[in-house]
Amino acid sequence: MAEKHKLDLRCPICKKEVKREDPDFPFCSERCRTIDLGNWASGAYAIPSAVSEEEERIPESAPGEDEDG
């Protein structure tokens, strides 16, 4: 019979081993969960993307806005 492959899961903040059954999974503790939330809130985590000059330009008027006022 094939043996199940045990996957070592680690807390993304402190790298301590965690189990799927742990109440704070995937973190090892509330402290690491809070640190991770702070990283998201401060912008420490970012997905890089290429921004074209067209996307970067701010339109002079909002779409559908009349020029007459």
Chimera marker file (.cmm) of the C-alpha trace (Angstrom):
<marker_set name="trace">
<marker id="1" x="0.000" y="0.000" z="0.000" r="1" g="1" b="0" radius="0.5"/>
<marker id="2" x="1.278" y="3.476" z="-0.895" r="1" g="1" b="0" radius="0.5"/>
<marker id="3" x="2.415" y="5.624" z="2.025" r="1" g="1" b="0" radius="0.5"/>
<marker id="4" x="0.911" y="9.120" z="2.322" r="1" g="1" b="0" radius="0.5"/>
<marker id="5" x="3.445" y="11.850" z="1.700" r="1" g="1" b="0" radius="0.5"/>
<marker id="6" x="3.677" y="14.036" z="4.819" r="1" g="1" b="0" radius="0.5"/>
<marker id="7" x="3.968" y="17.674" z="3.902" r="1" g="1" b="0" radius="0.5"/>
<marker id="8" x="5.797" y="19.858" z="6.428" r="1" g="1" b="0" radius="0.5"/>
<marker id="9" x="3.786" y="23.055" z="6.725" r="1" g="1" b="0" radius="0.5"/>
<marker id="10" x="5.512" y="26.132" z="8.089" r="1" g="1" b="0" radius="0.5"/>
<marker id="11" x="4.231" y="29.458" z="9.354" r="1" g="1" b="0" radius="0.5"/>
<marker id="12" x="4.929" y="32.059" z="6.620" r="1" g="1" b="0" radius="0.5"/>
<marker id="13" x="6.156" y="34.574" z="9.240" r="1" g="1" b="0" radius="0.5"/>
<marker id="14" x="8.360" y="32.673" z="11.720" r="1" g="1" b="0" radius="0.5"/>
<marker id="15" x="8.764" y="29.347" z="9.842" r="1" g="1" b="0" radius="0.5"/>
<marker id="16" x="7.629" y="27.303" z="12.870" r="1" g="1" b="0" radius="0.5"/>
<marker id="17" x="5.990" y="23.990" z="11.910" r="1" g="1" b="0" radius="0.5"/>
<marker id="18" x="2.176" y="24.098" z="11.955" r="1" g="1" b="0" radius="0.5"/>
<marker id="19" x="-0.599" y="21.537" z="11.507" r="1" g="1" b="0" radius="0.5"/>
<marker id="20" x="-3.732" y="21.982" z="9.422" r="1" g="1" b="0" radius="0.5"/>
<marker id="21" x="-5.787" y="21.393" z="12.567" r="1" g="1" b="0" radius="0.5"/>
<marker id="22" x="-4.205" y="24.349" z="14.402" r="1" g="1" b="0" radius="0.5"/>
<marker id="23" x="-6.746" y="27.146" z="15.067" r="1" g="1" b="0" radius="0.5"/>
<marker id="24" x="-4.494" y="29.830" z="13.537" r="1" g="1" b="0" radius="0.5"/>
<marker id="25" x="-3.541" y="27.805" z="10.428" r="1" g="1" b="0" radius="0.5"/>
<marker id="26" x="-1.646" y="28.679" z="8.231" r="1" g="1" b="0" radius="0.5"/>
<marker id="27" x="0.031" y="30.704" z="10.979" r="1" g="1" b="0" radius="0.5"/>
<marker id="28" x="1.390" y="29.280" z="14.223" r="1" g="1" b="0" radius="0.5"/>
<marker id="29" x="-0.175" y="31.952" z="16.439" r="1" g="1" b="0" radius="0.5"/>
<marker id="30" x="-2.357" y="35.043" z="16.576" r="1" g="1" b="0" radius="0.5"/>
<marker id="31" x="0.858" y="37.096" z="16.782" r="1" g="1" b="0" radius="0.5"/>
<marker id="32" x="2.103" y="35.851" z="13.388" r="1" g="1" b="0" radius="0.5"/>
<marker id="33" x="-1.391" y="36.319" z="11.903" r="1" g="1" b="0" radius="0.5"/>
<marker id="34" x="-1.361" y="39.963" z="13.086" r="1" g="1" b="0" radius="0.5"/>
<marker id="35" x="2.145" y="40.569" z="11.713" r="1" g="1" b="0" radius="0.5"/>
<marker id="36" x="1.000" y="39.247" z="8.324" r="1" g="1" b="0" radius="0.5"/>
<marker id="37" x="-2.074" y="41.501" z="8.363" r="1" g="1" b="0" radius="0.5"/>
<marker id="38" x="0.163" y="44.472" z="9.164" r="1" g="1" b="0" radius="0.5"/>
<marker id="39" x="2.396" y="43.590" z="6.216" r="1" g="1" b="0" radius="0.5"/>
<marker id="40" x="-0.612" y="43.631" z="3.886" r="1" g="1" b="0" radius="0.5"/>
<marker id="41" x="-1.943" y="46.891" z="5.334" r="1" g="1" b="0" radius="0.5"/>
<marker id="42" x="1.413" y="48.667" z="5.040" r="1" g="1" b="0" radius="0.5"/>
<marker id="43" x="1.905" y="47.596" z="1.431" r="1" g="1" b="0" radius="0.5"/>
<marker id="44" x="4.877" y="45.341" z="2.199" r="1" g="1" b="0" radius="0.5"/>
<marker id="45" x="3.278" y="42.716" z="-0.043" r="1" g="1" b="0" radius="0.5"/>
<marker id="46" x="2.783" y="43.866" z="-3.604" r="1" g="1" b="0" radius="0.5"/>
<marker id="47" x="2.227" y="42.207" z="-6.931" r="1" g="1" b="0" radius="0.5"/>
<marker id="48" x="4.404" y="43.907" z="-9.528" r="1" g="1" b="0" radius="0.5"/>
<marker id="49" x="2.730" y="44.841" z="-12.787" r="1" g="1" b="0" radius="0.5"/>
<marker id="50" x="3.730" y="46.775" z="-15.827" r="1" g="1" b="0" radius="0.5"/>
<marker id="51" x="1.716" y="49.973" z="-16.180" r="1" g="1" b="0" radius="0.5"/>
<marker id="52" x="1.500" y="51.430" z="-19.633" r="1" g="1" b="0" radius="0.5"/>
<marker id="53" x="1.726" y="55.186" z="-20.192" r="1" g="1" b="0" radius="0.5"/>
<marker id="54" x="-1.907" y="55.139" z="-21.343" r="1" g="1" b="0" radius="0.5"/>
<marker id="55" x="-3.084" y="53.573" z="-18.061" r="1" g="1" b="0" radius="0.5"/>
<marker id="56" x="-0.930" y="55.956" z="-16.029" r="1" g="1" b="0" radius="0.5"/>
<marker id="57" x="-2.374" y="59.086" z="-17.641" r="1" g="1" b="0" radius="0.5"/>
<marker id="58" x="-5.257" y="60.729" z="-15.748" r="1" g="1" b="0" radius="0.5"/>
<marker id="59" x="-8.181" y="61.730" z="-17.963" r="1" g="1" b="0" radius="0.5"/>
<marker id="60" x="-9.021" y="65.453" z="-18.018" r="1" g="1" b="0" radius="0.5"/>
<marker id="61" x="-12.745" y="64.815" z="-17.553" r="1" g="1" b="0" radius="0.5"/>
<marker id="62" x="-14.740" y="61.898" z="-16.261" r="1" g="1" b="0" radius="0.5"/>
<marker id="63" x="-16.403" y="59.641" z="-18.872" r="1" g="1" b="0" radius="0.5"/>
<marker id="64" x="-19.913" y="60.843" z="-19.737" r="1" g="1" b="0" radius="0.5"/>
<marker id="65" x="-19.297" y="64.305" z="-18.260" r="1" g="1" b="0" radius="0.5"/>
<marker id="66" x="-20.594" y="67.174" z="-20.383" r="1" g="1" b="0" radius="0.5"/>
<marker id="67" x="-18.150" y="69.931" z="-21.222" r="1" g="1" b="0" radius="0.5"/>
<marker id="68" x="-20.950" y="72.514" z="-20.961" r="1" g="1" b="0" radius="0.5"/>
<marker id="69" x="-21.117" y="72.038" z="-17.206" r="1" g="1" b="0" radius="0.5"/>
<link id1="1" id2="2" r="1" g="1" b="0" radius="0.2"/>
<link id1="2" id2="3" r="1" g="1" b="0" radius="0.2"/>
<link id1="3" id2="4" r="1" g="1" b="0" radius="0.2"/>
<link id1="4" id2="5" r="1" g="1" b="0" radius="0.2"/>
<link id1="5" id2="6" r="1" g="1" b="0" radius="0.2"/>
<link id1="6" id2="7" r="1" g="1" b="0" radius="0.2"/>
<link id1="7" id2="8" r="1" g="1" b="0" radius="0.2"/>
<link id1="8" id2="9" r="1" g="1" b="0" radius="0.2"/>
<link id1="9" id2="10" r="1" g="1" b="0" radius="0.2"/>
<link id1="10" id2="11" r="1" g="1" b="0" radius="0.2"/>
<link id1="11" id2="12" r="1" g="1" b="0" radius="0.2"/>
<link id1="12" id2="13" r="1" g="1" b="0" radius="0.2"/>
<link id1="13" id2="14" r="1" g="1" b="0" radius="0.2"/>
<link id1="14" id2="15" r="1" g="1" b="0" radius="0.2"/>
<link id1="15" id2="16" r="1" g="1" b="0" radius="0.2"/>
<link id1="16" id2="17" r="1" g="1" b="0" radius="0.2"/>
<link id1="17" id2="18" r="1" g="1" b="0" radius="0.2"/>
<link id1="18" id2="19" r="1" g="1" b="0" radius="0.2"/>
<link id1="19" id2="20" r="1" g="1" b="0" radius="0.2"/>
<link id1="20" id2="21" r="1" g="1" b="0" radius="0.2"/>
<link id1="21" id2="22" r="1" g="1" b="0" radius="0.2"/>
<link id1="22" id2="23" r="1" g="1" b="0" radius="0.2"/>
<link id1="23" id2="24" r="1" g="1" b="0" radius="0.2"/>
<link id1="24" id2="25" r="1" g="1" b="0" radius="0.2"/>
<link id1="25" id2="26" r="1" g="1" b="0" radius="0.2"/>
<link id1="26" id2="27" r="1" g="1" b="0" radius="0.2"/>
<link id1="27" id2="28" r="1" g="1" b="0" radius="0.2"/>
<link id1="28" id2="29" r="1" g="1" b="0" radius="0.2"/>
<link id1="29" id2="30" r="1" g="1" b="0" radius="0.2"/>
<link id1="30" id2="31" r="1" g="1" b="0" radius="0.2"/>
<link id1="31" id2="32" r="1" g="1" b="0" radius="0.2"/>
<link id1="32" id2="33" r="1" g="1" b="0" radius="0.2"/>
<link id1="33" id2="34" r="1" g="1" b="0" radius="0.2"/>
<link id1="34" id2="35" r="1" g="1" b="0" radius="0.2"/>
<link id1="35" id2="36" r="1" g="1" b="0" radius="0.2"/>
<link id1="36" id2="37" r="1" g="1" b="0" radius="0.2"/>
<link id1="37" id2="38" r="1" g="1" b="0" radius="0.2"/>
<link id1="38" id2="39" r="1" g="1" b="0" radius="0.2"/>
<link id1="39" id2="40" r="1" g="1" b="0" radius="0.2"/>
<link id1="40" id2="41" r="1" g="1" b="0" radius="0.2"/>
<link id1="41" id2="42" r="1" g="1" b="0" radius="0.2"/>
<link id1="42" id2="43" r="1" g="1" b="0" radius="0.2"/>
<link id1="43" id2="44" r="1" g="1" b="0" radius="0.2"/>
<link id1="44" id2="45" r="1" g="1" b="0" radius="0.2"/>
<link id1="45" id2="46" r="1" g="1" b="0" radius="0.2"/>
<link id1="46" id2="47" r="1" g="1" b="0" radius="0.2"/>
<link id1="47" id2="48" r="1" g="1" b="0" radius="0.2"/>
<link id1="48" id2="49" r="1" g="1" b="0" radius="0.2"/>
<link id1="49" id2="50" r="1" g="1" b="0" radius="0.2"/>
<link id1="50" id2="51" r="1" g="1" b="0" radius="0.2"/>
<link id1="51" id2="52" r="1" g="1" b="0" radius="0.2"/>
<link id1="52" id2="53" r="1" g="1" b="0" radius="0.2"/>
<link id1="53" id2="54" r="1" g="1" b="0" radius="0.2"/>
<link id1="54" id2="55" r="1" g="1" b="0" radius="0.2"/>
<link id1="55" id2="56" r="1" g="1" b="0" radius="0.2"/>
<link id1="56" id2="57" r="1" g="1" b="0" radius="0.2"/>
<link id1="57" id2="58" r="1" g="1" b="0" radius="0.2"/>
<link id1="58" id2="59" r="1" g="1" b="0" radius="0.2"/>
<link id1="59" id2="60" r="1" g="1" b="0" radius="0.2"/>
<link id1="60" id2="61" r="1" g="1" b="0" radius="0.2"/>
<link id1="61" id2="62" r="1" g="1" b="0" radius="0.2"/>
<link id1="62" id2="63" r="1" g="1" b="0" radius="0.2"/>
<link id1="63" id2="64" r="1" g="1" b="0" radius="0.2"/>
<link id1="64" id2="65" r="1" g="1" b="0" radius="0.2"/>
<link id1="65" id2="66" r="1" g="1" b="0" radius="0.2"/>
<link id1="66" id2="67" r="1" g="1" b="0" radius="0.2"/>
<link id1="67" id2="68" r="1" g="1" b="0" radius="0.2"/>
<link id1="68" id2="69" r="1" g="1" b="0" radius="0.2"/>
</marker_set>
